[in-house]
Amino acid sequence: MAQRAMDTMVPEGFRVLQDIKLRRRLGRRLLSPSLLTQVLRFGDLLAIFLGASIVPLIRHDVVRFVETETYLILGVALLATNAFSLAGLYEESQLRRTGRQIRYVVALWAGAVALGLVVLFLTKVSSDVSRVWTLGWFLMTAAMLVALRLGLARAAAALRDVGFLLRRVLVIGHGPHGQAVLERLRGGDQDVHVLGYLEVSLDEPLRRDQTAWLDGFLRTTRIEEVVLALPWSATVRTAGLLGKLRTHPVAVNFLPGMDEAGGAGLPLRGVAWFGGSPALRLQERPLDERKYLLKSLEDRILGSLLLVGVAPLLAMIAIAVKLSSRGPVFFRQDRVGFHGERFRVFKFRSMYTDLCDRPGQGFVAHTTKDDPRITPLGRFLRKSSLDELPQLINVVLGDMSLVGPRPHAVAHDDHYGAVVNEYLARHRVKPGITGWAQVNGARGEIKDLHQMEQRIRYDLEYIERWSLGFDLWIMLRTVGLVTRDTKAY
């Protein structure tokens, strides 16, 4: 229904190009060329170890290696996969070049095995390695590496034909250059699926209806990449569009008209390719499919384990909250999450029911020291951060992450979004129970705008630096923080 409404209310300058047959598949984020490269990398390692195991299994009905053979397998596997990577075999643009893949993988595999044998010869331990096993390992692995690429090429072609493995793209352009880029992407790039085109003026900013529709279009179609097809001289317009797109989890690429030079002052993140033409990347996606999958697994698995582990503590706190003051056990409030979507956060109620924030009361005041709204038990829960534990439910449900920018009340979000530059960019990832800002002391009462700006800087730094190790480091620092924090009340 929402999609049909969008199709019938398209503002002037916008063209919806989405293929109706592909609509049901647009929300499936995990199948993409970037994830396919990770499958290929893992498959290569698996092929190397399987190839080494098949020969002794055929000859002796058991997988068994002498110590020198084990070292040879590990060394050659490390050398070969790194050589494949340096040769660009794991780049998205090389996945369809099956002939090049096969030539390079066979040559590099032979070179890695030869180098490994040379090292064994120079260290005078080559006699420990069976010649029959070595030859069998080389041939078996070479065959599997080739078969893997042939199979992956056919699977990728089949998936691409039914709408998977395509980069979902929106083109924002001006004049003949914008139209030319649109037609080139639609007809000359098999990895790109253009879902819309927005014609913009170089002299006037986007109208309110265009801005609202653009935000809705990016959310409902889950656009991954935006291509700005504008003249070099349109630096101001490009920077303005980039500011609007900063609030969305999309990559932004600048494919300028080549009629003039310029473009100084725009942030450059690298080069991307569209329809055979280079585009300047101005913004990266915060989490590509591989990172999105890793963070989702981290949240669901670790969040579920933590929720089960603290269940007895949750039950005891719930009973204490119920007995200490009148009202519900949980306090649930609308918060703004990933991509600006609202959800209801779970917390243990720490305030008197008749003094809690109520819907429609306007701007919600931040909690202050000695706040009269807080119950005696609530003061202890907030001081120890135990009131936040039910947010593990939000993590398991997928509304939140264990680590990320802290979610704010809707009224706070509306207020600070209007007065703090790049505030809304924090919505490019899911909010978290703890975050980089919190472990760096940016938590508790906000007394002035400077404190909020400091939090936003930490949140954006977290988005840029994300990794599993970074998340674990923040969680470990959080455990130490809650035992000695003086800002929570």
C-alpha positions in Angstrom: 0.0 0.0 0.0 2.8 2.4 0.9 4.6 1.6 -2.3 1.5 2.2 -4.4 0.9 5.5 -2.7 4.5 6.6 -3.5 4.0 5.6 -7.1 0.9 7.8 -7.5 2.3 10.8 -5.6 5.7 11.2 -7.3 6.7 14.9 -7.2 7.9 16.8 -10.3 11.4 15.9 -11.3 11.3 12.3 -9.9 11.0 9.2 -12.0 10.4 5.8 -10.4 12.1 3.1 -12.5 11.6 0.1 -10.2 10.8 -3.2 -11.9 7.6 -4.6 -10.4 8.9 -8.2 -10.7 11.8 -7.3 -8.4 10.0 -5.5 -5.7 9.6 -8.4 -3.4 13.3 -9.1 -3.5 14.5 -5.5 -2.8 14.5 -6.0 1.0 16.9 -8.9 0.9 20.2 -7.3 1.9 22.4 -10.3 2.4 22.9 -11.4 -1.2 25.3 -9.0 -2.8 28.6 -9.1 -4.8 30.5 -8.1 -1.7 29.2 -11.0 0.2 29.9 -13.3 -2.8 33.6 -12.3 -2.6 33.7 -13.5 1.0 32.2 -16.8 -0.1 34.9 -17.2 -2.7 37.6 -16.4 -0.2 36.3 -19.0 2.2 35.8 -21.5 -0.6 39.4 -21.2 -1.7 40.7 -22.0 1.8 38.3 -24.9 2.0 39.5 -26.2 -1.4 43.2 -26.1 -0.3 42.6 -28.0 2.9 40.2 -30.5 1.2 42.7 -31.1 -1.6 45.3 -31.9 1.0 43.0 -34.3 2.8 41.6 -36.3 -0.2 44.9 -37.9 -1.2 45.7 -39.6 2.1 42.1 -40.5 2.5 42.2 -42.3 -0.9 45.6 -44.0 -0.2 45.2 -44.9 3.5 41.5 -44.4 4.3 42.5 -41.9 7.0 43.5 -38.2 7.0 47.0 -38.1 8.4 49.9 -35.7 7.8 53.5 -35.7 9.0 54.5 -32.5 10.8 56.4 -31.0 7.8 53.3 -31.6 5.6 51.1 -29.7 8.1 53.5 -26.7 8.0 53.5 -26.8 4.2 49.7 -26.8 4.0 49.4 -23.8 6.3 52.2 -21.9 4.7 51.0 -22.4 1.1 47.4 -21.7 2.1 48.4 -18.4 3.6 50.6 -17.5 0.6 48.1 -18.5 -2.1 45.1 -16.7 -0.6 47.1 -13.5 -0.1 48.4 -13.8 -3.7 44.8 -14.2 -5.0 43.8 -11.1 -3.0 46.7 -9.0 -4.4 45.8 -10.1 -7.9 42.3 -8.7 -7.4 40.5 -12.1 -7.6 38.3 -11.1 -4.7 37.2 -7.8 -6.1 33.5 -7.4 -7.0 34.4 -6.2 -10.5 36.4 -9.4 -11.2 33.7 -11.9 -10.3 32.3 -12.2 -13.8 35.7 -12.4 -15.5 35.8 -16.2 -15.3 38.6 -16.6 -17.8 40.9 -14.2 -16.0 40.0 -15.8 -12.7 40.9 -19.3 -13.9 44.2 -18.3 -15.5 45.4 -16.4 -12.5 44.2 -18.8 -9.8 46.0 -21.8 -11.5 49.2 -19.8 -12.1 49.3 -18.4 -8.6 48.4 -21.7 -7.0 51.3 -23.4 -8.9 53.6 -20.6 -7.8 52.6 -20.9 -4.1 53.2 -24.7 -4.1 56.5 -24.3 -5.9 57.7 -21.6 -3.4 56.6 -23.8 -0.5 58.6 -26.7 -1.9 61.7 -24.5 -2.4 61.5 -23.4 1.2 61.4 -27.1 2.3 64.4 -27.9 0.0 66.5 -25.0 1.4 65.7 -26.1 5.0 66.6 -29.7 4.1 63.3 -31.2 5.2 61.8 -31.8 1.7 62.5 -35.6 2.1 59.8 -35.7 4.8 57.1 -34.8 2.3 55.5 -37.5 0.1 55.9 -36.7 -3.6 52.7 -38.6 -4.5 50.8 -36.6 -1.9 52.3 -33.3 -3.1 51.3 -33.9 -6.7 47.9 -35.2 -5.8 47.3 -32.2 -3.5 48.3 -29.8 -6.2 46.1 -31.3 -8.9 43.1 -31.9 -6.6 43.2 -28.3 -5.3 43.7 -26.8 -8.7 40.7 -28.7 -10.0 38.5 -27.5 -7.1 39.7 -23.9 -7.4 38.7 -23.9 -11.1 35.4 -25.7 -10.4 34.6 -23.2 -7.6 34.9 -20.3 -10.0 32.9 -21.9 -12.8 30.1 -22.9 -10.3 30.1 -19.4 -8.7 29.9 -17.7 -12.1 26.9 -19.8 -13.1 25.2 -19.3 -9.7 25.9 -15.5 -9.8 24.4 -15.3 -13.3 21.3 -17.1 -12.2 20.9 -15.0 -9.1 21.4 -11.8 -11.1 18.7 -12.8 -13.6 16.1 -13.0 -10.8 17.1 -9.7 -9.2 19.8 -10.7 -6.6 23.4 -9.5 -6.6 22.3 -6.1 -8.0 23.4 -2.8 -6.5 20.2 -0.8 -5.9 20.9 2.7 -7.2 19.2 6.1 -7.3 20.5 8.7 -9.8 20.3 12.4 -9.0 21.3 14.4 -12.0 20.9 17.6 -14.0 20.3 18.2 -17.7 21.7 16.1 -20.6 24.6 14.8 -18.5 22.2 13.4 -15.9 20.1 11.7 -18.6 23.1 10.3 -20.3 24.4 8.7 -17.0 20.9 7.3 -16.3 20.7 5.6 -19.7 24.3 4.3 -19.5 23.7 2.7 -16.1 20.4 1.2 -17.2 21.8 -0.3 -20.4 25.5 -0.8 -19.8 26.1 -2.1 -16.2 24.7 -5.6 -15.4 25.5 -5.2 -11.7 23.4 -2.1 -11.3 19.6 -1.8 -10.9 18.5 1.8 -11.1 15.3 2.3 -9.1 14.8 6.1 -9.6 15.9 9.3 -11.1 15.7 12.8 -9.6 16.2 15.9 -11.8 17.6 18.8 -9.7 18.1 22.4 -10.4 21.6 23.9 -10.0 20.2 27.3 -8.8 17.4 26.3 -6.4 17.5 23.9 -3.5 15.2 20.8 -3.3 11.6 21.7 -2.6 10.0 20.4 0.6 7.9 17.8 -1.3 11.0 16.5 -3.1 13.0 16.2 0.1 10.2 14.4 1.9 9.7 12.0 -1.0 13.4 11.4 -1.4 13.6 10.4 2.3 10.7 8.0 1.9 12.0 6.6 -1.3 15.4 5.8 0.2 13.8 4.1 3.1 11.1 2.0 1.3 13.4 0.8 -1.5 16.5 0.3 0.6 18.7 2.1 -1.9 22.4 1.1 -1.4 24.1 3.6 -3.7 23.3 7.2 -4.9 25.0 8.5 -8.1 25.2 12.3 -8.4 25.5 13.1 -12.1 26.2 16.8 -11.9 28.7 19.3 -13.4 32.0 19.8 -11.7 31.1 23.4 -11.0 28.0 22.3 -9.0 30.0 22.1 -5.8 27.5 23.9 -3.6 24.6 21.8 -4.9 26.6 18.6 -4.5 27.6 19.5 -1.0 23.9 20.3 -0.1 22.7 16.9 -1.5 25.5 15.2 0.4 24.3 16.8 3.6 20.8 15.5 3.1 22.1 12.0 2.2 24.3 11.9 5.3 21.3 10.7 7.3 20.8 7.6 5.2 22.9 4.4 5.2 23.9 4.8 1.5 27.1 5.2 -0.5 27.3 8.4 -2.4 29.2 8.7 -5.7 29.9 11.8 -7.8 30.0 11.1 -11.5 30.7 14.7 -12.8 30.4 16.0 -16.3 33.8 16.4 -17.9 33.2 19.7 -19.5 35.0 21.7 -16.9 37.4 21.3 -13.9 36.6 21.9 -10.3 35.1 20.0 -7.4 37.5 21.4 -4.7 36.2 21.0 -1.2 34.3 17.8 -1.6 35.2 14.8 0.6 36.8 12.0 -1.5 36.6 8.4 -0.3 37.9 6.6 -3.3 36.7 5.7 -6.8 33.7 3.5 -7.8 32.7 2.3 -11.3 29.3 2.7 -12.9 28.5 1.8 -16.5 32.3 1.7 -17.3 32.8 5.2 -16.0 34.8 6.2 -12.9 32.8 8.0 -10.1 34.3 9.8 -7.2 33.0 8.3 -3.9 31.9 11.0 -1.5 30.4 8.8 1.2 30.7 5.1 2.2 27.9 2.9 3.5 28.4 2.5 7.2 27.9 -1.3 7.1 28.1 -3.3 3.9 26.5 -6.7 3.7 29.4 -8.6 5.3 29.6 -6.1 8.2 25.8 -6.0 8.5 25.7 -9.8 8.8 28.6 -9.9 11.3 27.0 -7.2 13.5 23.6 -8.9 13.3 25.1 -12.2 14.4 27.0 -10.5 17.2 23.8 -8.8 18.5 21.4 -11.8 18.1 23.8 -14.5 19.5 25.5 -12.5 22.3 22.3 -10.6 23.1 20.4 -13.9 23.5 23.1 -15.4 25.7 23.2 -12.3 27.9 19.4 -12.2 28.2 19.3 -15.8 29.3 22.2 -15.2 31.7 20.7 -12.2 33.5 17.1 -13.6 33.5 17.1 -14.3 37.3 18.4 -10.8 38.0 15.7 -9.3 35.7 13.1 -11.2 37.6 14.3 -10.0 41.0 14.5 -6.4 39.8 11.0 -6.6 38.3 9.6 -7.8 41.7 11.4 -5.0 43.5 10.1 -2.4 41.1 6.6 -3.7 41.5 6.7 -3.7 45.3 8.5 -0.4 45.8 6.0 2.0 44.0 2.7 1.9 42.1 2.8 1.4 38.4 4.1 -1.0 35.7 7.4 -2.8 35.9 8.6 -1.6 32.5 8.8 1.9 31.2 8.3 1.9 27.4 8.9 5.0 25.3 9.2 5.7 21.6 12.7 6.2 20.4 14.2 6.9 17.0 16.3 4.1 15.6 18.0 2.9 12.4 17.2 5.1 9.4 14.9 7.3 11.5 12.4 4.4 12.2 10.6 4.6 15.6 10.5 1.7 18.1 9.5 1.3 21.7 12.5 0.8 24.1 12.2 -1.3 27.2 13.6 0.0 30.6 12.8 -0.8 34.2 10.6 2.0 35.5 12.7 4.2 37.7 10.3 7.2 38.1 7.0 7.7 39.9 4.1 6.9 37.5 2.4 10.2 37.8 5.7 12.1 37.1 6.9 10.0 34.1 7.1 11.5 30.7 3.7 11.3 28.9 2.9 11.4 25.2 2.1 14.9 23.8 3.6 16.8 26.7 6.1 18.6 24.4 9.9 18.6 24.9 11.0 16.0 27.4 13.4 17.3 30.1 16.7 15.4 30.6 17.1 13.7 33.9 19.1 15.8 36.4 20.9 15.1 39.6 18.4 14.7 42.6 15.5 14.6 40.0 12.3 14.5 42.1 10.7 12.2 39.5 13.0 9.3 40.4 12.1 6.7 43.0 14.6 5.6 45.6 15.0 2.2 44.0 15.1 3.9 40.6 18.0 6.0 41.7 20.0 2.9 42.5 19.0 1.2 39.2 20.0 4.3 37.2 23.2 4.7 39.1 24.2 1.1 38.4 22.7 1.2 34.8 20.5 -1.9 35.8 17.5 -0.1 34.5 18.9 -0.5 30.9 19.1 -4.3 31.1 15.6 -4.9 29.5 17.0 -3.3 26.4 18.5 -6.7 25.7 14.9 -7.6 24.6 15.2 -4.8 22.0 18.5 -6.2 20.8 17.1 -9.7 20.3 14.1 -8.2 18.5 16.4 -6.4 16.2 15.5 -2.8 17.2 18.8 -2.1 18.8 22.4 -3.3 18.9 24.6 -4.1 21.9 26.9 -1.2 20.8 25.9 1.9 18.9 24.7 5.5 19.4 22.4 5.8 22.3 18.7 6.2 21.2 17.1 9.5 22.2 13.4 10.3 22.9 11.5 11.5 19.8 11.2 15.1 21.2 15.0 15.2 21.8 15.6 13.9 18.4 13.5 16.5 16.7 15.0 19.3 18.7 18.7 18.4 18.3 18.2 17.3 14.7 17.3 20.9 13.9 20.1 22.6 15.8 23.1 20.2 15.7 24.9 19.7 12.4 25.1 16.0 11.3 23.0 14.9 14.3 20.7 12.8 12.1 23.7 11.0 10.6 23.8 8.9 13.8 20.7 7.0 12.5 22.8 5.3 9.8 23.3 2.4 12.2 21.1 0.8 14.9 21.2 2.5 18.3 23.0 0.6 21.1 22.7 -0.1 24.8 26.2 1.3 25.2 28.4 3.3 22.8 31.7 5.0 22.1 30.4 8.3 23.5 29.4 6.7 26.8 32.7 5.0 27.5 34.4 8.3 26.8 32.4 10.1 29.5 29.8 11.7 27.2 26.8 10.5 29.1 24.4 11.7 31.8 22.8 15.1 31.9 23.1 17.4 28.9 23.5 21.0 30.1 24.4 22.7 26.9 24.6 22.3 23.1 28.3 21.7 23.2 27.9 18.5 25.2 25.5 17.1 22.6 27.8 18.1 19.8 30.6 16.2 21.6 28.4 13.0 21.8 27.6 13.3 18.1 31.3 13.5 17.2 31.9 10.2 19.2 28.9 8.6 17.6 30.1 9.4 14.0 33.6 8.3 14.9 32.2 4.9 16.0 30.3 4.5 12.7 33.4 5.2 10.7 35.6 2.9 12.8 33.2 -0.1 13.3 34.6 -3.6 13.7 33.8 -6.6 15.9 36.9 -6.0 17.9 35.9 -2.3 18.5 32.5 -3.4 19.7 34.1 -5.9 22.2 36.5 -3.3 23.4 33.6 -0.9 24.1 31.6 -3.6 25.9 34.6 -4.4 28.1 35.1 -0.7 29.0 31.4 -0.4 29.7 31.6 -3.1 32.4 34.3 -1.2 34.2 32.5 2.1 33.7 29.2 1.2 35.4 31.1 0.3 38.6 32.6 3.8 39.1 30.5 6.2 37.0 29.4 9.4 38.7 27.4 10.8 35.7 24.5 8.3 35.8 21.4 9.5 37.7 
